[in-house]
Every structure is written in structure tokens, then in C-alpha cells.
Amino acid sequence: MNSEYQARIKTAWQGRISGCQLGKPVEMLSMRKGFNKLDQYLDAANSKPLRDYIPYIPNNQLVNQSWCKNEFSRSEPDDDINYSFLALLMLEQFGVKLRTEDVARTWLKLLPVGSTYTAERAAYKVMLEQGDEWFPEGQPPGFDLGLCANNPFNDWIGAQIRADVYGWVCPGNPELAAKLATADAELSHRGDGVYGAVLVAALGAALQTEAPNVAIKTALRFIPANTGAERAIKLGLEQAGDPKGYRKIHSSYEGWSPVHTLNNLALVIWALFSNLDDYSAAIGDVVSAGWDTDCNGATVGALWGLQGKPIPEHWIQPWQGQVGLSLAGYSSIGLEELVDRTVAVALELK
């Protein structure tokens, strides 16, 4: 692996962390009150178009002040970044042999149940209720692990936000990236929920060796035809280049959960391919478009960063290379360590 690859991994981590931190303070506002309230808040904060961290407006209960502009000195712990680090830990331990069973054990050992949501929490409950007492210590599960994905949230966004690192460590090998992402995703998701994860991983792998317009075609090869995921990706591409393209996406998914895979995936593709030369616009547009703001900011930020272009300093400086975590045994980690360990994994997988 050369210095160019290491630089791409660094900008991928920077892009993912900064994009997540941008969307984090308005996540609850967006999900609970909807797009119009988010839009009104950004107007009131003089933050449109969104090209920097979001200021805090006092007395807004759904916006956390400590996550806003000028209020933080590290990236605050978030499930999106927890899952990226978990993927790195699992790749360090299991490499290309990673199985869904390994993901399950890692969750039980390291992932607090209170830091899980929807499909992940449902899967966790099944493991606790039906799993063998010694399953976390290496024994067989003691039940059909596929039951964990038999939940009403199995096509929501959870698996999609867990997939980035599998693409990062497989430059030019989207097939392996898709395989690893599938092993992770299938613990809690099925169908389009898995395909969203596969798309993110395969696109991340392809972007490191192919131009974006070619990379997305490569990634689409791993998405079954005539699925919701394929339609969402194509809708995002159709709207790319239109600053108001999010409106068509909103109307196409009117009434859907704000944390579903497909509506958010369409926004991710639209924002990324509309702004391939402008990181601030890419994450700013996807966050201001609503739904799952921190997840989409993180995913777009990471994919943009894999192009190897520099990320503007005003996104990086506020968190000072310090990354908050909320996992058993881990409360924070430095950016440089994340980069070095990711590169080391990629060398092992090569």
C-alpha cells in the first residue's frame, strides 16, 4: 500500500467523522419534526446553504448544544462511528474469514445494547433471549442466528451505516467488500437492508481505483435488479446535479420512516454525485435534505473522502483528531491510530 492509499483512508475517516458531526445535532429535530422544521431551524441559524457546522439556537430541546458549532473539541460518540470502529476491530481479528456469527459475538462483548436501535436492538434481544450462555465466549449460538434478522426493521438504515470500512480496506476489490458487508448486515437485516450496506461497501472499494461514474456502475453489479435498492440508487443518480433533486426523492418516499434504507440511500447518491468536487456541499446538502441526517452525512462524507481530495480545514480542526466512542473498553481514539490500523488491515487482506 502506498502513501496515496494512506491519504485516501485518512480523508475517508475525516470525511465520515465530520459528516456525522454535522448531522448529529439536528438528527432528532429532523426525525421527530420532519423536513420543514429542520429547514426552518437552518434558516433561523443563517446556515443555508449548509457549508459549516450548525450553530445552536437557545431553547430548542431537540438540538443538542454540545454537538453544535464552537461547542465541541472532539467528535462526540455516535453509533455510526462506533460501528466503523467495530468493523475495524472485527477485520483485525477475523480478516476475510469474517462470519455473521463473529459479528454477533463482537456485539455481545463490545456493543452496549443501549447504543443500538431498531433492527440492531431487535437482533440483540434475540441473541440474549435464545443464545447459548457461552456463545459470546466462542461456543455455537445454540439457535438459528438467522432469527435475529426476522424483525420489522430489517430493511431500515442500520446495516448501511455499518458498511463503510469494508470498502475502505478492499481498494479495487468490490466483490470482497460486498462479501464482508453482507456478513455483517445479515445479522440484523434482509433484502434491501442488506443491499444498502453492499452498495456502500462496493462503491467505497471501487471509488479508490475508478472514476465515480464508473465506480457506481461497478457497485450496481452487486445489487439485484428490480429491487428497491436498485431503484433508490437510480433515482439518486437521476436527480444528481439538480440542487432541488431532494424534492423528487422526498415525494417518491412520502410517508416512509425517516430511518429506512431506501429513502436515505437515494439522498446519499444524489448529494454525493451532485457535489463530487465540493465536500462542504456534499455533506451540507445531504444533511439539510433531512431524514437520518448524521448517518447520511457520515456516509456521503466517507465516500467523498475516498476520492483522495483534501477536506477543508474548517471541518477537521474543531474535533482536533480526537474521536469519541461509546463501546466497552473504548471511550476515544485518535485519528492517526484509526488510519494506521485501517491501512494495516488492508495490507493483511491484500
Residue pairs with C-beta under 8 A, 6 or more apart in sequence:
1 343
1 346
1 347
1 350
4 308
5 171
5 208
5 343
5 346
6 339
6 343
7 308
8 171
8 208
8 305
8 306
8 307
8 308
9 168
9 339
9 342
9 343
9 346
10 335
10 339
11 305
11 306
11 307
11 308
11 309
11 310
11 311
12 164
12 168
12 204
12 302
12 305
12 306
13 302
13 305
13 335
13 338
13 339
13 342
14 301
14 305
14 311
14 315
14 316
14 335
15 279
15 283
15 300
15 301
15 302
15 303
15 304
15 305
15 306
15 311
16 80
16 81
16 84
16 164
16 298
16 299
16 301
16 302
16 305
17 75
17 81
17 298
17 301
17 319
17 323
17 335
18 75
18 283
18 297
18 301
18 311
18 315
18 316
18 319
19 283
19 286
19 287
19 294
19 296
19 297
19 298
19 299
19 300
19 301
19 302
20 75
20 78
20 80
20 81
20 294
20 295
20 297
20 298
20 301
21 53
21 67
21 72
21 75
21 76
21 78
21 294
21 297
21 318
21 319
22 50
22 53
22 54
22 283
22 284
22 287
22 293
22 294
22 297
22 301
22 315
23 283
23 286
23 287
23 292
23 293
23 294
23 295
23 296
23 297
23 298
24 64
24 67
24 76
24 78
24 293
24 294
24 297
25 54
25 56
25 63
25 64
25 65
25 67
25 68
26 38
26 41
26 42
26 54
26 62
26 63
26 287
26 293
27 292
27 293
27 294
28 62
28 63
28 64
29 37
29 38
29 41
29 60
29 62
29 63
30 37
30 38
30 258
30 290
30 291
30 292
30 293
31 258
31 259
31 291
31 292
32 62
33 62
34 258
34 290
35 250
35 289
35 290
35 291
38 288
38 290
38 293
39 48
39 288
39 290
41 57
41 60
41 63
42 48
42 50
42 54
42 288
44 57
45 54
45 55
45 57
46 55
47 54
47 55
48 288
49 281
49 284
49 285
49 288
50 284
50 285
50 287
50 288
51 280
51 281
51 284
52 69
52 280
52 314
53 68
53 69
53 70
53 315
53 318
54 63
54 68
54 69
55 68
55 69
55 70
56 63
56 65
56 68
56 69
56 71
57 63
58 65
65 71
66 72
66 76
67 76
69 318
70 318
72 318
72 319
73 318
73 319
73 320
73 322
74 319
74 320
74 322
74 323
74 324
74 332
75 81
75 319
75 322
75 323
75 324
76 324
77 324
77 325
77 326
77 331
78 294
78 298
78 324
79 115
79 116
79 117
79 161
80 161
80 294
80 295
80 298
81 298
81 323
81 324
81 325
82 111
82 115
82 325
82 326
82 327
83 161
83 162
84 162
84 164
84 165
85 325
85 327
85 330
85 333
85 338
86 106
86 107
86 110
86 111
86 162
86 327
87 162
87 163
87 164
87 165
87 166
87 184
88 165
88 338
88 341
88 342
88 345
89 106
89 110
90 98
90 102
90 103
90 106
90 184
91 98
91 165
91 166
91 169
91 180
91 345
91 349
92 341
92 344
92 345
93 102
94 102
95 345
95 348
95 349
96 176
96 179
96 180
96 349
98 180
98 183
98 184
99 183
100 145
100 183
100 184
100 186
100 187
101 141
101 145
102 183
103 183
103 184
103 187
104 123
104 127
104 131
104 135
104 141
104 145
104 148
104 187
105 135
105 136
105 138
107 116
107 120
107 123
107 124
107 127
107 187
108 124
108 127
108 131
108 135
108 136
109 136
109 328
110 327
110 328
110 329
110 330
111 124
111 327
111 328
112 326
112 327
112 328
113 121
113 124
113 128
115 326
115 327
116 124
117 158
117 259
118 153
118 156
118 158
118 259
119 149
119 151
119 153
119 154
119 156
119 158
119 159
119 188
119 189
119 193
120 158
120 188
122 148
122 151
122 152
122 153
122 188
123 148
123 149
123 151
123 187
123 188
126 143
126 147
126 148
126 150
126 151
127 135
127 141
127 148
130 142
130 143
130 147
131 141
131 142
131 143
132 139
132 140
132 141
132 142
132 143
135 141
135 142
145 187
146 186
148 187
148 188
149 186
149 187
149 188
149 189
149 190
151 188
153 188
154 188
154 189
154 190
154 191
154 193
155 189
155 190
155 191
155 192
155 193
155 228
155 260
155 261
155 262
156 189
156 193
156 257
156 259
156 260
156 261
157 196
157 259
157 260
157 261
157 264
157 292
157 295
158 188
158 189
158 193
158 259
159 181
159 184
159 185
159 188
159 189
159 193
159 194
159 196
159 197
159 261
160 193
160 196
160 197
160 199
160 200
160 261
160 264
160 265
160 295
160 299
161 295
161 298
161 299
162 181
162 184
162 185
162 197
163 181
163 184
163 185
163 196
163 197
163 198
163 200
163 201
163 204
164 200
164 201
164 204
164 298
164 299
164 302
164 303
165 342
166 177
166 180
166 181
166 184
166 201
166 204
166 205
167 174
167 177
167 181
167 200
167 201
167 202
167 203
167 204
167 205
167 206
167 207
167 306
168 204
168 205
168 302
168 306
168 342
168 346
169 177
169 342
169 345
169 346
169 349
170 176
170 177
170 180
170 201
170 204
170 205
170 346
170 349
171 205
171 208
171 209
171 346
172 205
172 206
172 208
172 209
172 210
173 205
174 201
174 202
174 203
174 205
174 206
174 218
174 219
174 221
174 222
175 202
175 222
176 205
176 349
177 201
177 202
177 204
177 205
178 198
178 201
178 202
178 222
180 201
181 197
181 198
181 200
181 201
181 202
182 194
182 197
182 198
184 197
185 193
185 194
185 197
185 198
186 194
189 197
191 227
191 228
192 227
192 228
192 229
192 232
192 261
192 262
193 261
195 223
195 224
195 227
195 228
195 229
195 230
195 261
196 229
196 261
196 262
196 265
198 222
198 223
199 219
199 220
199 222
199 223
199 229
199 233
199 265
200 268
200 299
200 303
202 218
202 219
202 221
202 222
203 215
203 216
203 218
203 219
203 303
204 302
204 303
204 306
206 214
206 215
206 216
206 218
206 219
207 215
207 303
207 306
207 307
208 306
208 308
210 218
212 272
212 273
212 276
212 307
216 233
216 237
216 269
216 273
220 230
220 233
223 229
223 230
223 233
224 230
228 261
228 262
229 261
229 262
229 265
231 262
232 261
232 262
232 263
232 265
232 266
232 269
233 265
233 266
233 269
235 248
235 249
235 252
235 266
235 269
235 270
236 245
236 249
236 265
236 266
236 267
236 268
236 269
236 270
236 273
237 269
237 270
237 273
238 248
239 245
239 246
239 248
239 249
239 266
239 270
239 274
240 269
240 270
240 273
240 274
241 273
241 274
242 248
242 274
243 274
243 285
245 270
245 274
246 267
246 270
246 271
246 285
246 289
246 290
249 263
249 266
249 267
249 270
249 289
250 289
250 290
252 263
252 266
253 260
253 262
253 263
253 266
256 262
256 263
258 264
258 290
258 291
258 292
259 291
259 292
259 295
263 291
264 291
264 292
264 295
264 296
267 286
267 289
267 291
267 296
268 286
268 296
268 299
268 300
268 303
270 286
270 289
271 282
271 283
271 285
271 286
271 289
271 296
271 300
272 282
272 286
272 300
272 303
272 304
274 281
274 282
274 285
275 281
275 282
275 285
275 304
276 282
276 304
276 307
277 309
279 301
279 304
279 305
279 309
279 311
279 312
279 315
280 312
280 315
282 300
282 301
282 304
283 297
283 300
283 301
283 304
286 293
286 296
286 297
286 300
287 293
287 294
287 296
287 297
289 296
305 311
321 334
321 335
321 336
322 332
322 334
322 335
323 332
323 333
323 334
323 335
323 338
324 331
324 332
325 331
325 332
325 333
